[in-house]
Amino acid sequence: MKIAETPKAPYYAVIFTIVAGDIDKEDAGISTRMAELAYEQDGFIGMEAASGELGIMVSYWDSLDAIQSWRKNTEHQVAQKAGKSGAFSAFKVRISKVERDYGFGI
């Protein structure tokens, strides 16, 4: 995976952090599907992820409306219920506005 290419700020980041629960192959497939589905959403910019016992996914969006539409996506809501019913033992979602960014080698 590479660092997501993002536009000139401002834009929004959704930071999704999980502590793994009883994840099986089906749950792992759901995560892959959610990433594919996010790329199809209006307003989606890109994402970055790191996994292990503590998993972190950061997705980037062009507006709060786009984030809200993603949250209301029917398939995404089914995945949220799966996470709450055992795939995750804990999770936290944080939404923030990116005011500036910088880096190198991108």
C-alpha positions in Angstrom: 0.0 0.0 0.0 1.2 3.5 -0.6 0.4 6.9 0.9 -2.9 8.2 -0.4 -2.7 11.1 -2.9 -4.8 13.9 -1.4 -5.8 17.2 -2.9 -4.8 20.6 -1.6 -6.3 21.1 1.9 -8.9 21.4 3.3 -10.5 18.0 3.1 -11.7 15.5 5.7 -10.3 12.4 7.3 -12.2 9.6 8.9 -9.9 7.7 11.3 -11.3 4.3 12.1 -9.4 2.4 14.9 -10.3 -1.1 15.9 -9.2 -3.7 18.4 -9.6 -7.1 16.8 -12.2 -9.5 18.2 -13.2 -12.9 16.7 -12.3 -12.1 13.1 -12.9 -15.0 10.7 -12.4 -15.3 6.9 -15.8 -13.8 6.3 -15.1 -10.8 8.4 -11.8 -10.3 6.6 -13.7 -10.4 3.3 -16.1 -7.7 4.6 -13.1 -5.4 5.3 -11.9 -5.9 1.7 -15.4 -5.3 0.3 -15.8 -2.1 2.4 -12.5 -0.7 0.9 -13.7 -1.5 -2.6 -17.1 0.0 -1.9 -15.5 3.2 -0.4 -13.6 3.8 -3.7 -17.0 3.8 -5.5 -18.5 6.6 -3.3 -18.9 10.2 -4.4 -16.5 12.4 -2.6 -14.0 9.6 -1.7 -10.4 10.6 -2.1 -8.3 7.7 -0.9 -7.3 5.6 2.1 -4.4 4.3 4.2 -4.5 1.3 6.6 -2.3 -0.6 9.0 -3.4 -3.8 10.6 -2.5 -6.0 13.5 -4.1 -6.5 16.9 -4.8 -2.7 16.7 -6.0 -1.8 13.2 -6.2 1.8 11.8 -7.8 2.9 8.6 -7.8 6.5 7.5 -10.1 7.4 4.7 -10.1 10.8 3.0 -13.2 12.7 1.8 -14.0 15.9 0.1 -16.9 16.9 2.3 -18.8 16.1 5.5 -21.8 15.3 3.2 -19.8 12.6 1.5 -18.8 11.1 4.8 -22.5 11.1 5.9 -23.5 9.3 2.7 -20.9 6.7 3.3 -22.1 6.2 6.8 -25.7 5.6 5.5 -24.6 3.2 2.7 -26.7 0.0 3.2 -23.9 -2.4 2.7 -21.6 -0.4 5.0 -24.3 -0.5 7.7 -24.4 -4.3 7.5 -20.6 -4.4 7.9 -20.9 -2.0 10.9 -23.3 -4.5 12.6 -20.9 -7.4 11.9 -18.2 -5.4 13.6 -20.3 -4.7 16.7 -21.4 -8.3 16.9 -17.9 -9.7 17.5 -15.5 -9.0 14.7 -14.2 -6.1 16.8 -13.8 -6.1 20.6 -13.6 -2.2 20.4 -13.6 0.5 17.8 -13.5 4.3 17.6 -14.3 6.6 14.7 -12.9 10.1 14.6 -13.7 12.7 11.9 -11.4 15.6 11.4 -10.8 18.4 8.9 -7.4 18.5 7.4 -6.2 22.1 7.3 -2.8 21.4 5.8 -0.5 18.5 4.9 3.0 18.1 3.7 5.6 15.4 3.1 8.2 14.0 0.7 8.7 11.1 -1.6 5.0 11.0 -2.5 
